[in-house]
Amino acid sequence: MSNDFLTVIKERRSANKFLPNVEISTEELDDMFSLVKFAPSAFNLQHAHYVTVTDKALMDQLYAAAYKQYKVKTASAAIVVLGDTEAHLKAGELNEGLLHLGILSKQEYDKTVEGTTQFYEQRGDTFKREDAIRNASLSAMQFMLIAKAKGWDTCPMIGFDPDQVQSILNIPDNYVPVMLITLGKEDTSSQRPRGYRKPVREFVTHNSF
């Protein structure tokens, strides 16, 4: 494990205050997302979808939807992480490349698509929603680590009105807002010490609970 990676892990923390008027370009965000795409997802369905917001008028609306938390007001971007509850319906599309390359035979392709679709349909809407959240969360954590490695600070947030966010950004009903991530350059002038972290023996047991 490289020292650079260890540094990113240890130094990433939730930033509650950002330096105002720091801009981030779409190109920089896209560069991060070009690495985010390698995050794991069940059946490679890639449930996560991101809506990035840098427009000031929209940021003001998200600020209100997030109960006027200051970190949203000062962030360079607000990033809404969504989970697709219908991701399994794209199993065919996502596996077509393997079929065309000859990695999957037609029989294997059909079996993969049918098996994936049935896996979700048989478990129902609650499972689809839970798995959308689970997989989008994996992706979001990867995004925050990548952002830190590239010199940006983030804060994952659940304190927002999901219905308002859905309305503001015209998000389709099959996507569930999983979290809001504020991104910018942290203002460390009043940074508090990191909160207590449990020692390993308090949250890990081996072979049985």
Buried (B, 14 or more C-beta within 10 A) or exposed (E): EEEEEEEBEEEBBBBBBBBEEBEBEEEBBEEBBEBBEEBEBBBEBBBBBBBBBBEEEBBEBBBBBBEEBEBBBBBBBBBBBBBBBBBBBBBBEBBEEBBEEEEBEEEEBBEBBEEBBEBBEEEEEEBBBBBBBBBBBBBBBBBBBBBBBEEBBBBBBEEBBBEBBBEBBEBEEBBBBBBBBBBBBBBEEEEEEEEEEEEEEEEEEEEEE
